[in-house]
Amino acid sequence: QVQLVESGGGLVQPGGSLRLSCAASGTIVSINDMAWYRQAPGKQRESVATITIGGSTNYAEPVKGRFTISRDNAKNTVYLQMNSLKAEDTAVYYCNADVQVYLYNWRRYWGQGTQVTVSS
């Protein structure tokens, strides 16, 4: 069993910054890709940023240049540094990880989500 726990969400003014963290725990052999998704009210969940175990990153166009995803493999943790936040960034942010739980058994896990609200 694997659990992903997000933290760092909250209320911030436009132009401000937040850093989200997501720590994975449980029966883990290794973790391949990790990612952040978000879902605003009335909208579908969308990918925000992804990072491979080697550190290669990809970003959704709306956050490119403002958000930075990183990871600490020793801590099984992924981070999302969010700068120059806009009201449009308001959403529940979810951590996602591709986890190896056994020899050739990989499973996708989701965190419970953390609320980010950008408002003046």
Contacts in CASP RR format, 6 or more apart in sequence:
PFRMAT RR
TARGET T0000
AUTHOR 0000-0000-0000
METHOD contacts of the structure
MODEL  1
QVQLVESGGGLVQPGGSLRLSCAASGTIVSINDMAWYRQAPGKQRESVAT
ITIGGSTNYAEPVKGRFTISRDNAKNTVYLQMNSLKAEDTAVYYCNADVQ
VYLYNWRRYWGQGTQVTVSS
1 26 0 8 1.000
1 27 0 8 1.000
2 24 0 8 1.000
2 25 0 8 1.000
2 26 0 8 1.000
2 27 0 8 1.000
2 28 0 8 1.000
2 97 0 8 1.000
2 99 0 8 1.000
2 101 0 8 1.000
2 107 0 8 1.000
2 109 0 8 1.000
3 24 0 8 1.000
3 25 0 8 1.000
3 26 0 8 1.000
3 109 0 8 1.000
3 111 0 8 1.000
4 22 0 8 1.000
4 23 0 8 1.000
4 24 0 8 1.000
4 95 0 8 1.000
4 96 0 8 1.000
4 97 0 8 1.000
4 109 0 8 1.000
4 110 0 8 1.000
4 111 0 8 1.000
4 112 0 8 1.000
5 22 0 8 1.000
5 23 0 8 1.000
5 25 0 8 1.000
5 111 0 8 1.000
5 112 0 8 1.000
6 20 0 8 1.000
6 21 0 8 1.000
6 22 0 8 1.000
6 93 0 8 1.000
6 94 0 8 1.000
6 95 0 8 1.000
6 111 0 8 1.000
6 112 0 8 1.000
6 113 0 8 1.000
6 114 0 8 1.000
7 20 0 8 1.000
7 21 0 8 1.000
7 22 0 8 1.000
7 23 0 8 1.000
7 114 0 8 1.000
8 18 0 8 1.000
8 19 0 8 1.000
8 20 0 8 1.000
8 21 0 8 1.000
8 114 0 8 1.000
9 18 0 8 1.000
9 20 0 8 1.000
9 93 0 8 1.000
9 114 0 8 1.000
9 115 0 8 1.000
9 116 0 8 1.000
10 18 0 8 1.000
10 114 0 8 1.000
10 115 0 8 1.000
10 116 0 8 1.000
10 117 0 8 1.000
11 117 0 8 1.000
11 118 0 8 1.000
11 119 0 8 1.000
12 18 0 8 1.000
12 85 0 8 1.000
12 116 0 8 1.000
12 117 0 8 1.000
12 118 0 8 1.000
13 85 0 8 1.000
13 118 0 8 1.000
13 119 0 8 1.000
13 120 0 8 1.000
14 85 0 8 1.000
14 86 0 8 1.000
14 87 0 8 1.000
14 118 0 8 1.000
14 119 0 8 1.000
14 120 0 8 1.000
15 83 0 8 1.000
15 84 0 8 1.000
15 85 0 8 1.000
15 86 0 8 1.000
15 118 0 8 1.000
16 83 0 8 1.000
16 84 0 8 1.000
16 85 0 8 1.000
16 118 0 8 1.000
17 81 0 8 1.000
17 82 0 8 1.000
17 83 0 8 1.000
17 84 0 8 1.000
17 85 0 8 1.000
18 82 0 8 1.000
18 85 0 8 1.000
18 116 0 8 1.000
19 79 0 8 1.000
19 80 0 8 1.000
19 81 0 8 1.000
19 82 0 8 1.000
20 36 0 8 1.000
20 79 0 8 1.000
20 80 0 8 1.000
20 82 0 8 1.000
20 93 0 8 1.000
20 95 0 8 1.000
20 114 0 8 1.000
20 116 0 8 1.000
21 77 0 8 1.000
21 78 0 8 1.000
21 79 0 8 1.000
22 34 0 8 1.000
22 36 0 8 1.000
22 77 0 8 1.000
22 78 0 8 1.000
22 79 0 8 1.000
22 95 0 8 1.000
22 97 0 8 1.000
22 111 0 8 1.000
23 75 0 8 1.000
23 76 0 8 1.000
23 77 0 8 1.000
24 31 0 8 1.000
24 76 0 8 1.000
24 77 0 8 1.000
24 97 0 8 1.000
24 99 0 8 1.000
24 109 0 8 1.000
25 76 0 8 1.000
27 101 0 8 1.000
28 76 0 8 1.000
28 99 0 8 1.000
28 100 0 8 1.000
28 101 0 8 1.000
29 99 0 8 1.000
29 100 0 8 1.000
29 101 0 8 1.000
29 102 0 8 1.000
29 103 0 8 1.000
30 53 0 8 1.000
30 99 0 8 1.000
30 100 0 8 1.000
31 53 0 8 1.000
31 73 0 8 1.000
31 76 0 8 1.000
31 97 0 8 1.000
31 98 0 8 1.000
31 99 0 8 1.000
31 100 0 8 1.000
32 52 0 8 1.000
32 53 0 8 1.000
32 98 0 8 1.000
32 99 0 8 1.000
32 100 0 8 1.000
32 106 0 8 1.000
33 50 0 8 1.000
33 51 0 8 1.000
33 52 0 8 1.000
33 53 0 8 1.000
33 97 0 8 1.000
33 98 0 8 1.000
34 50 0 8 1.000
34 51 0 8 1.000
34 69 0 8 1.000
34 71 0 8 1.000
34 78 0 8 1.000
34 95 0 8 1.000
34 96 0 8 1.000
34 97 0 8 1.000
34 98 0 8 1.000
35 47 0 8 1.000
35 48 0 8 1.000
35 49 0 8 1.000
35 50 0 8 1.000
35 51 0 8 1.000
35 69 0 8 1.000
35 78 0 8 1.000
35 95 0 8 1.000
35 96 0 8 1.000
35 97 0 8 1.000
36 47 0 8 1.000
36 48 0 8 1.000
36 49 0 8 1.000
36 50 0 8 1.000
36 69 0 8 1.000
36 78 0 8 1.000
36 80 0 8 1.000
36 93 0 8 1.000
36 94 0 8 1.000
36 95 0 8 1.000
36 96 0 8 1.000
37 45 0 8 1.000
37 46 0 8 1.000
37 47 0 8 1.000
37 48 0 8 1.000
37 93 0 8 1.000
37 94 0 8 1.000
37 96 0 8 1.000
38 45 0 8 1.000
38 46 0 8 1.000
38 48 0 8 1.000
38 89 0 8 1.000
38 91 0 8 1.000
38 92 0 8 1.000
38 93 0 8 1.000
38 94 0 8 1.000
38 116 0 8 1.000
39 45 0 8 1.000
39 46 0 8 1.000
39 91 0 8 1.000
39 92 0 8 1.000
39 94 0 8 1.000
40 90 0 8 1.000
40 91 0 8 1.000
40 92 0 8 1.000
43 91 0 8 1.000
45 94 0 8 1.000
46 60 0 8 1.000
47 60 0 8 1.000
48 59 0 8 1.000
48 60 0 8 1.000
48 63 0 8 1.000
48 67 0 8 1.000
48 69 0 8 1.000
48 80 0 8 1.000
48 93 0 8 1.000
49 57 0 8 1.000
49 58 0 8 1.000
49 59 0 8 1.000
49 60 0 8 1.000
49 63 0 8 1.000
49 67 0 8 1.000
49 68 0 8 1.000
49 69 0 8 1.000
49 80 0 8 1.000
50 57 0 8 1.000
50 58 0 8 1.000
50 69 0 8 1.000
51 57 0 8 1.000
51 58 0 8 1.000
51 69 0 8 1.000
51 70 0 8 1.000
51 71 0 8 1.000
51 78 0 8 1.000
53 71 0 8 1.000
53 73 0 8 1.000
55 71 0 8 1.000
57 68 0 8 1.000
57 69 0 8 1.000
59 65 0 8 1.000
59 67 0 8 1.000
59 69 0 8 1.000
62 88 0 8 1.000
63 82 0 8 1.000
63 89 0 8 1.000
66 82 0 8 1.000
66 83 0 8 1.000
66 84 0 8 1.000
66 85 0 8 1.000
67 80 0 8 1.000
67 81 0 8 1.000
67 82 0 8 1.000
67 83 0 8 1.000
68 80 0 8 1.000
68 81 0 8 1.000
68 83 0 8 1.000
69 78 0 8 1.000
69 79 0 8 1.000
69 80 0 8 1.000
69 81 0 8 1.000
70 78 0 8 1.000
70 79 0 8 1.000
70 81 0 8 1.000
71 77 0 8 1.000
71 78 0 8 1.000
71 79 0 8 1.000
72 79 0 8 1.000
78 95 0 8 1.000
78 97 0 8 1.000
80 93 0 8 1.000
82 89 0 8 1.000
82 116 0 8 1.000
85 116 0 8 1.000
85 118 0 8 1.000
86 118 0 8 1.000
87 118 0 8 1.000
87 119 0 8 1.000
88 118 0 8 1.000
89 116 0 8 1.000
89 118 0 8 1.000
90 116 0 8 1.000
90 117 0 8 1.000
90 118 0 8 1.000
90 119 0 8 1.000
91 116 0 8 1.000
92 113 0 8 1.000
92 114 0 8 1.000
92 115 0 8 1.000
92 116 0 8 1.000
93 113 0 8 1.000
93 114 0 8 1.000
93 115 0 8 1.000
93 116 0 8 1.000
94 110 0 8 1.000
94 111 0 8 1.000
94 112 0 8 1.000
94 113 0 8 1.000
95 110 0 8 1.000
95 111 0 8 1.000
95 113 0 8 1.000
96 108 0 8 1.000
96 109 0 8 1.000
96 110 0 8 1.000
96 111 0 8 1.000
97 108 0 8 1.000
97 109 0 8 1.000
98 106 0 8 1.000
98 107 0 8 1.000
98 108 0 8 1.000
99 106 0 8 1.000
99 107 0 8 1.000
99 108 0 8 1.000
99 109 0 8 1.000
100 106 0 8 1.000
101 107 0 8 1.000
END
